[in-house]
Amino acid sequence: MRVSQMDWRMVEDWTRHDDRCVLPLGSTEQHAGLSLMVDAILAERVAVDAAEPLGIPVFPAIPYGLAPYFQAYPGSITLRVDTFVAVVRDVLDSLKRSGFRRIMVCNGHGGNQPAAALGHEWLMDNPDCRLRFHDWWRAPRTMALVQATDPVASHASWMENFPWTRLPTTPPGEAKEMVDTDRLKTLPPFEARNLLDDGNFGGRTQRSDNEMLAIWETAVQETRDMLEAW
């Protein structure tokens, strides 16, 4: 359940019998012809769809992450690493004060990996808690289906093109060769934009909705299984 549909008494009642919750992490950054909010939209939605039958509270996605390499693309926002880690730590501390002891961090952006390192540090300081850092899109079953559908899948390509991240201006059916990601990692933002052009790292821009919904259902079930196993 989204916490936007709860008041504080409902949270207090929940934590009397269950200490699980989900914190999605997103990013606001270029995704070629897709929404700038792809990572936040997907992280929160997969968490909500997975947790809904279980009644587990899902907090709003933190919409800003680490995206310094996209700063030449207007609308892309980045936090500094120390700022991002401090924000996530403060949120985790607040969740604990609210009574949550089992927290899934459902991450939607590969650049947010410092939060995973923070998670280990936070558990060192909070040994009575459990934290699972879940990159939903590259969990084993989900990534296996992505690769089986089309092995050329990358940032801002078809694998992030769902009906709820697509825009009226999203180009259909185009394909792009994979960029040299090793070279990309060495470049400052304006040179990275020159290399990437539209922002897609490589692959088709879109696949059928039937294929995408099959991937989505797998991702939701895989996330739900992790929550139930707790």
N, C-alpha and C positions, 0 to 999 in steps of 0.2 A: 504494500500500500504506500502511495506517495505521502510523505509527511504533510504536503499541502492539503491533504484531506483529513488531517488529524489535528486535534488540539493537544495541549500539554497534558491534560488528564488522560487522554487516550494513550499517549506515550508512556506515562507513568503506569497505567494499567498493564500495558504490554510487557514492560520490563519486570513486572512482578512475577511473570510466569515464563518469560523467554528473553534472552539477552542478545539476540541476533539483530543486526541491521546491515544495510548496504549503503556505502558512500561511493557514488560514481565520480570519476575524474574525466574531464574533457579538455578541450582546447578550442580556441577561436583562431582559425588560421585558414589560409587558402587551400581549397580542394578543387582546383581547376574550375569546372563548370558547376560543381556542387555547392551546397551551402557552406558558408564559413564555419557553421556550427556543427558540422558533421560529427566530430568526435564527442561532443557533449550530448548531442541528440541520441546517438547510438548507445553510448555508455548508460545513459539514464533509462532509455527505453528497454534495453535488454535486461537491465536490473529490475525494472518494474514488471515486465512480462514474466520474468522468472520468479519473482518474489510474490506476485499477487495471489496465487492459490495457497501460499503458505502464510499469508498475512504479515509477512516481515516488512517492517518499515524501510522505505527507500528515501534517502535524503536527496535534495536537488544536486545535480552535477555541479562540481566546481568548474566554471566555464573557461577559466584561463589556466594555461599550462606553460610548458617550455617549448617555444618555437622561434628561437633566434634566427634560424636559417631562412625563415620566410618573411623577414622584416622588410624586404623590398616589395612585398605584395600588400597593397592597401587593405586595411581591415584586419590584418593578422596582428594578434596581440601576443606578447610574451611577458612572462614574469622572469626575474632573475632566479637562479637556482636557490639561493638562500631565502628569497621571498617565498617562493613556491613551497619549499620544504617547511618553512615556518607556518604558512597558512594550513597546510595539511596536518602538521603536528597540533596546532591549536584546535582544529576541528576534531581530531581524534581524542584529544583531551576532553573536549566538551561532550563528545559521545559517551566517554567513560563516565563523566560526572552525571550524565542522564541515566546511567544504569546499564549501558550496553557493554558487554564483555567479549562478544564474538562479532567481529566487524569484517565484512567483505569489502575491499576496495575494488570496485569494478572499473577498470581503466580502459579508456577509449583512445589513448594517444601514445604512440611508441616513445615519444620524447619525454614522457613523464616518469621514466624509470627511476630517477632519484627518489621518488616516493616509495618505491619498493625497498630501497636501502634504508630509508627512514623507517619503514615498517619494522625492520629487524631491530633497529636501535630503539624504537618505541616499545617493542616487546621486552627488550632488556630492562627498561625502566618500569614496565607494567606487566610483571610476570603472571598476574592473575587474569590477563586478557589473552585472546587469540585473534590474530589478524591474517587474512588471506588476501594477497594481491593477485588479482585476476585480470589478465589481458584477455578480454572476452573473445576477440577476433582470432587469436592465435592459440586458443586452447586446443588440445589435440584433436578432438572429433570435428570441431568447427574448421580448423585449418586443413584437415584431411579432405573435407568436402570442398573447400575452396580450391585446393590443388587439383582435385578430381574434376571439378567443373571447368577450370581454366588455370593452368600453371603460371600464366603471365598475369599476376595480380599484384597491385602495388598501391601506394598512396595516391588517392584521388582518381583511381581507375574504377572499373566496374565493381570491384569488391566492396566499395563504399557507396555504390549507387543503388540505394533503396528508394521505394516510393516516398518515404518520409525524409530523405536527404536531397532528393532531386528537385531542380528548379525548372520553371518553364523554359529557361534559356539553356538548359543542359544539352549539349550536342549528343545526338543518338548515333550509336553504331560506329564511331570513329575508332581507329586503332593507332597505337604509337609504340615505337620501339623503346625498350627499356633504356633509361639513361645509365651512365656510368656512376653508380652510387658511391663507389670508393672515391672517385674524383669529386663528387658532389660534397662529400664530407669535409673536403679540404678548402672549400670556397666560402668567402664572405657573402652576405645576403645578395648584393646586387649582381655578383657573378653567378650565384646560384640561380637567380631568376633568368639570366641570359641562357644558362644551360637548360633549365626546365621549360622555359617558354610559358605554356599555359598553366603548368604546375603539376600535371599528371606525370608520375615517375615512369609510367609505361603500361601498355596493355589497352584493351578495349575500354571505351567509356561506359558501355552499358551491356548487360545481358538480360535475358528474359526475366520478368517478374516471378515466374514459376521457379526458376533456378535460384533467384535471390531469396524468395520466401522459404525454400527448402533449407538454405544455409541459415536463415534467421531462426527457423524452428529448431534446428540443431543447436545453435548457439544458446537459445533460451533454455532448452532442455539440459544442456551441459552445465549451464550456470545454475539452474534449479537443482540439479543433482548434487552439486557442490554444497549448496545451502542446506539441502535435506540431510546430507551426510554429517552435518554438524549436529 
